[in-house]
Amino acid sequence: MTDAVLTEALFASRAAAGAALGRQLYMRATPPVLVLGITASGVEIASHAARAIAATFDVIVAAYVRLDRLGVVGAVAEDADAALDPQFQPRFGVMEALSEAIDRARRAIKTERLLYRGHRPIRSLEDAHVVLVDGPLTTPWKLLAAAQAMQGSRPVRIIATCPVITEASRDLIRARRLDLVCPHVVADPAGHPKPFAEFDDPSAERLRSIVVARDKA
């Protein structure tokens, strides 16, 4: 049998992951609490975490900044500035490509925002404990971009959460002095091979997350 077959899932489903995060958040986030699911992989998990702690739920839209041959170098959330990997040091010849990549991310956010929230803005964060929820993390840039986007809205506190995270991503989040709640940390930079027992299809997950966002937010 292969390692993939032998590997047990960390959670039965995204709903179970959200409930587990809710249990960990119960004593750490005092009302009023706003739980924000980061698109697309954090939305379904966030909705169940919010239900577990009787908190308000909403969605924050983010997109990766990708460069040819280099892959993901950061992310953008809503209308805020990009959060870029500090190890990425663009040379002069790359600056134009980086600017174009950030513009592509912003255009994607505008399109996705209409799907997830329509023309409605994010619910007020002022004087609230804000919980940012992402899916399994092998790169932290959407979460860090979302936290950066929320700073100016005067929340009492921002808590970053996800069901499983790599050690490298955990260290980058802690370097930004964000509180992190995550039940599983793995050393492998590729992440855990089977976070959920349910079938994993990114396209289906995105469609489910849109339905959840429009139904519950």
Backbone hydrogen bonds in HBPLUS format (Angstrom, degrees):
<---DONOR---> <-ACCEPTOR-->    atom                        ^
c    i                          cat <-CA-CA->   ^        H-A-AA   ^      H-
h    n   atom  resd res      DA  || num        DHA   H-A  angle D-A-AA Bond
n    s   type  num  typ     dist DA aas  dist angle  dist       angle   num
A0006-LEU N   A0002-THR O   3.07 MM   4  6.37 154.8  2.13 146.8 154.2     1
A0007-THR N   A0003-ASP O   2.86 MM   4  5.96 136.1  2.05 147.6 158.8     2
A0010-LEU N   A0194-LYS O   3.26 MM 184  6.86 143.9  2.39 145.5 156.0     3
A0011-PHE N   A0195-PRO O   2.91 MM 184  6.12 141.4  2.06 143.9 156.0     4
A0197-ALA N   A0011-PHE O   2.84 MM 186  6.29 139.7  2.01 151.3 163.8     5
A0017-ALA N   A0013-SER O   3.06 MM   4  6.37 150.0  2.15 140.4 148.7     6
A0018-GLY N   A0014-ARG O   2.94 MM   4  6.18 157.3  1.99 145.4 150.9     7
A0019-ALA N   A0015-ALA O   2.99 MM   4  6.26 156.7  2.04 147.3 153.5     8
A0020-ALA N   A0016-ALA O   2.95 MM   4  6.16 154.5  2.02 145.2 152.1     9
A0021-LEU N   A0017-ALA O   2.96 MM   4  6.25 156.7  2.01 150.1 156.1    10
A0022-GLY N   A0018-GLY O   2.90 MM   4  6.11 152.5  1.98 145.3 153.5    11
A0023-ARG N   A0019-ALA O   3.05 MM   4  6.39 148.7  2.15 144.8 152.0    12
A0024-GLN N   A0020-ALA O   3.25 MM   4  6.59 150.4  2.34 142.3 149.7    13
A0025-LEU N   A0021-LEU O   2.88 MM   4  6.11 140.6  2.03 147.3 159.3    14
A0026-TYR N   A0022-GLY O   3.01 MM   4  5.96 128.9  2.28 144.6 155.7    15
A0028-ARG N   A0025-LEU O   2.90 MM   3  5.02 148.9  2.00 108.5 118.8    16
A0029-ALA N   A0025-LEU O   3.04 MM   4  5.80 140.9  2.20 171.1 163.0    17
A0129-HIS N   A0032-PRO O   2.90 MM  97  6.24 170.7  1.91 162.5 162.9    18
A0056-THR N   A0033-VAL O   3.20 MM  23  6.36 152.7  2.27 166.5 158.5    19
A0034-LEU N   A0129-HIS O   2.91 MM  95  6.23 159.0  1.96 150.6 156.3    20
A0131-VAL N   A0034-LEU O   2.86 MM  97  6.18 165.5  1.89 153.3 157.2    21
A0035-VAL N   A0056-THR O   2.76 MM  21  6.05 174.4  1.76 168.2 167.0    22
A0058-ASP N   A0035-VAL O   2.90 MM  23  6.27 147.4  2.01 163.6 163.7    23
A0036-LEU N   A0131-VAL O   2.74 MM  95  5.99 167.9  1.75 164.5 168.6    24
A0133-VAL N   A0036-LEU O   2.86 MM  97  6.04 166.5  1.88 164.3 163.0    25
A0037-GLY N   A0058-ASP O   2.95 MM  21  6.43 160.1  1.99 151.9 150.9    26
A0060-ILE N   A0037-GLY O   3.01 MM  23  6.06 165.4  2.03 143.9 146.6    27
A0038-ILE N   A0133-VAL O   2.88 MM  95  5.93 169.5  1.89 169.3 165.7    28
A0042-GLY N   A0038-ILE O   2.84 MM   4  4.75 144.9  1.96 177.8 166.7    29
A0039-THR N   A0060-ILE O   3.18 MM  21  6.47 158.2  2.23 160.9 164.5    30
A0043-VAL N   A0040-ALA O   3.39 MM   3  5.93 160.5  2.43 115.8 120.8    31
A0046-ALA N   A0042-GLY O   2.88 MM   4  5.88 156.1  1.94 145.9 153.4    32
A0047-SER N   A0043-VAL O   2.99 MM   4  6.26 153.9  2.06 153.5 159.8    33
A0049-ALA N   A0045-ILE O   3.00 MM   4  6.30 149.7  2.09 147.9 157.5    34
A0050-ALA N   A0046-ALA O   2.84 MM   4  6.02 161.8  1.87 155.5 159.4    35
A0051-ARG N   A0047-SER O   3.14 MM   4  6.30 151.8  2.23 133.7 141.2    36
A0052-ALA N   A0048-HIS O   3.01 MM   4  6.16 150.9  2.10 140.0 147.4    37
A0053-ILE N   A0049-ALA O   3.28 MM   4  6.60 138.9  2.46 143.8 152.8    38
A0055-ALA N   A0050-ALA O   2.85 MM   5  4.75 165.4  1.87 140.3 143.2    39
A0054-ALA N   A0051-ARG O   3.30 MM   3  4.93 165.3  2.32  98.4 102.5    40
A0078-GLU N   A0061-VAL O   2.85 MM  17  5.63 155.5  1.91 164.8 173.1    41
A0063-ALA N   A0076-VAL O   2.85 MM  13  5.48 154.2  1.91 157.7 165.8    42
A0076-VAL N   A0063-ALA O   2.86 MM  13  5.48 158.0  1.90 158.7 165.6    43
A0065-VAL N   A0074-GLY O   2.82 MM   9  5.05 168.8  1.84 123.9 122.4    44
A0073-VAL N   A0065-VAL O   2.89 MM   8  5.83 168.2  1.90 169.9 173.0    45
A0067-LEU N   A0071-GLY O   2.86 MM   4  5.18 159.7  1.90 139.6 142.6    46
A0070-LEU N   A0067-LEU O   3.09 MM   3  5.30 144.0  2.22 115.9 126.5    47
A0071-GLY N   A0067-LEU O   2.80 MM   4  5.18 143.4  1.93 168.5 157.2    48
A0085-ASP N   A0073-VAL O   2.84 MM  12  5.52 169.5  1.85 148.7 149.0    49
A0075-ALA N   A0083-ALA O   2.91 MM   8  5.45 148.3  2.01 143.3 153.5    50
A0083-ALA N   A0075-ALA O   2.82 MM   8  5.45 164.5  1.84 168.6 172.0    51
A0080-ALA N   A0077-ALA O   3.14 MM   3  5.98 162.3  2.18 150.3 151.3    52
A0088-PHE N   A0085-ASP O   2.94 MM   3  5.37 156.6  1.99 113.2 120.9    53
A0094-VAL N   A0091-ARG O   2.91 MM   3  5.34 153.2  1.98 113.3 122.1    54
A0095-MET N   A0092-PHE O   3.34 MM   3  5.53 152.2  2.42 104.2 111.7    55
A0098-LEU N   A0094-VAL O   2.85 MM   4  6.09 154.9  1.91 157.6 165.9    56
A0099-SER N   A0095-MET O   2.91 MM   4  6.14 160.4  1.95 148.3 153.2    57
A0100-GLU N   A0096-GLU O   3.01 MM   4  6.27 157.0  2.06 147.9 153.9    58
A0101-ALA N   A0097-ALA O   2.92 MM   4  6.14 150.2  2.01 142.9 151.4    59
A0102-ILE N   A0098-LEU O   2.92 MM   4  6.22 155.0  1.99 153.2 159.4    60
A0103-ASP N   A0099-SER O   2.99 MM   4  6.23 154.8  2.05 144.8 152.0    61
A0104-ARG N   A0100-GLU O   2.91 MM   4  6.19 151.5  1.99 145.6 153.3    62
A0105-ALA N   A0101-ALA O   3.06 MM   4  6.32 154.5  2.12 143.3 149.8    63
A0106-ARG N   A0102-ILE O   2.96 MM   4  6.27 154.2  2.02 147.8 154.9    64
A0107-ARG N   A0103-ASP O   2.96 MM   4  6.24 155.8  2.02 149.8 156.0    65
A0108-ALA N   A0104-ARG O   2.97 MM   4  6.21 157.1  2.02 148.0 154.4    66
A0109-ILE N   A0105-ALA O   2.97 MM   4  6.22 151.3  2.06 145.8 153.6    67
A0110-LYS N   A0106-ARG O   3.08 MM   4  6.39 157.1  2.13 148.5 153.3    68
A0111-THR N   A0107-ARG O   3.19 MM   4  6.49 159.0  2.23 149.3 154.0    69
A0112-GLU N   A0108-ALA O   2.90 MM   4  6.10 170.3  1.91 155.4 158.4    70
A0113-ARG N   A0109-ILE O   2.77 MM   4  5.78 155.2  1.83 151.5 158.3    71
A0115-LEU N   A0112-GLU O   3.01 MM   3  5.06 118.3  2.40  96.2 111.8    72
A0116-TYR N   A0112-GLU O   2.90 MM   4  6.18 156.5  1.95 156.7 163.4    73
A0117-ARG N   A0113-ARG O   2.77 MM   4  5.61 166.1  1.78 150.9 155.8    74
A0118-GLY N   A0114-LEU O   3.02 MM   4  4.02 131.5  2.26 102.5 112.0    75
A0120-ARG N   A0117-ARG O   3.21 MM   3  5.62 156.2  2.27 132.0 132.0    76
A0128-ALA N   A0125-LEU O   3.06 MM   3  5.40 151.0  2.15 140.3 134.1    77
A0127-ASP N   A0154-ARG O   3.04 MM  27  6.42 158.5  2.09 154.3 147.7    78
A0156-VAL N   A0128-ALA O   2.84 MM  28  5.36 147.4  1.94 128.6 138.0    79
A0130-VAL N   A0157-ARG O   2.85 MM  27  6.07 166.7  1.87 168.7 164.2    80
A0159-ILE N   A0130-VAL O   2.79 MM  29  6.21 160.5  1.83 162.5 168.9    81
A0132-LEU N   A0159-ILE O   2.81 MM  27  6.11 160.0  1.85 161.8 168.8    82
A0161-THR N   A0132-LEU O   2.78 MM  29  5.94 148.6  1.88 170.9 178.2    83
A0134-ASP N   A0161-THR O   3.04 MM  27  6.47 158.7  2.09 151.4 156.1    84
A0137-LEU N   A0164-VAL O   2.89 MM  27  6.29 165.1  1.91 156.8 156.8    85
A0166-THR N   A0137-LEU O   3.12 MM  29  6.45 133.7  2.35 153.5 166.4    86
A0144-LEU N   A0140-PRO O   2.92 MM   4  6.11 161.7  1.96 158.1 164.3    87
A0145-ALA N   A0141-TRP O   2.82 MM   4  5.85 152.9  1.90 143.0 150.7    88
A0146-ALA N   A0142-LYS O   2.88 MM   4  6.06 153.8  1.95 146.1 153.2    89
A0147-ALA N   A0143-LEU O   2.94 MM   4  6.22 158.8  1.99 148.6 154.2    90
A0148-GLN N   A0144-LEU O   2.96 MM   4  6.11 156.1  2.02 142.4 149.1    91
A0149-ALA N   A0145-ALA O   2.92 MM   4  6.14 149.7  2.01 143.6 151.9    92
A0150-MET N   A0146-ALA O   3.11 MM   4  6.32 136.7  2.30 142.6 153.3    93
A0150-MET N   A0147-ALA O   3.21 MM   3  5.19 131.3  2.46  94.5 107.1    94
A0153-SER N   A0150-MET O   3.01 MM   3  5.49 164.4  2.04 120.0 125.0    95
A0160-ALA N   A0179-ASP O   2.77 MM  19  5.94 170.4  1.78 161.9 160.4    96
A0181-VAL N   A0160-ALA O   2.81 MM  21  6.22 157.4  1.86 161.4 169.0    97
A0165-ILE N   A0184-HIS O   2.98 MM  19  6.41 148.1  2.08 145.5 154.7    98
A0186-VAL N   A0165-ILE O   2.88 MM  21  6.27 157.5  1.93 152.6 160.0    99
A0170-ARG N   A0166-THR O   2.94 MM   4  6.19 162.0  1.97 155.1 160.6   100
A0167-GLU N   A0186-VAL O   2.90 MM  19  5.95 135.7  2.10 157.4 157.8   101
A0171-ASP N   A0167-GLU O   2.98 MM   4  6.20 159.5  2.02 150.8 155.5   102
A0172-LEU N   A0168-ALA O   3.13 MM   4  6.41 150.4  2.22 143.4 151.0   103
A0173-ILE N   A0169-SER O   3.03 MM   4  6.30 154.9  2.10 151.8 158.1   104
A0174-ARG N   A0170-ARG O   2.94 MM   4  6.20 162.2  1.97 153.9 158.9   105
A0175-ALA N   A0171-ASP O   2.92 MM   4  6.04 142.6  2.06 138.4 148.7   106
A0176-ARG N   A0173-ILE O   3.10 MM   3  5.32 139.3  2.27 100.7 111.8   107
A0177-ARG N   A0174-ARG O   2.86 MM   3  4.93 156.6  1.91 108.9 113.6   108
A0191-GLY N   A0188-ASP O   2.89 MM   3  5.41 164.7  1.91 120.3 125.3   109
A0205-GLU N   A0201-ASP O   2.85 MM   4  6.07 158.2  1.89 159.4 166.9   110
A0206-ARG N   A0202-PRO O   2.95 MM   4  6.12 156.7  2.00 145.7 151.0   111
A0207-LEU N   A0203-SER O   3.13 MM   4  6.42 161.4  2.16 147.0 151.4   112
A0208-ARG N   A0204-ALA O   2.91 MM   4  6.14 162.5  1.94 151.8 156.8   113
A0209-SER N   A0205-GLU O   2.85 MM   4  6.03 155.7  1.91 147.9 155.2   114
A0210-ILE N   A0206-ARG O   3.02 MM   4  6.30 149.8  2.12 148.3 155.6   115
A0211-VAL N   A0207-LEU O   3.10 MM   4  6.41 162.8  2.13 150.0 154.1   116
A0212-VAL N   A0208-ARG O   2.87 MM   4  6.12 163.6  1.89 155.4 159.9   117
A0213-ALA N   A0209-SER O   2.91 MM   4  6.01 162.2  1.94 145.1 150.1   118
A0214-ARG N   A0210-ILE O   2.99 MM   4  6.19 166.6  2.01 153.7 156.6   119
A0215-ASP N   A0211-VAL O   2.93 MM   4  5.94 142.9  2.07 143.5 154.1   120
A0216-LYS N   A0212-VAL O   2.90 MM   4  5.86 161.9  1.93 155.3 158.6   121
A0217-ALA N   A0213-ALA O   3.04 MM   4  5.42 153.1  2.12 135.5 142.9   122
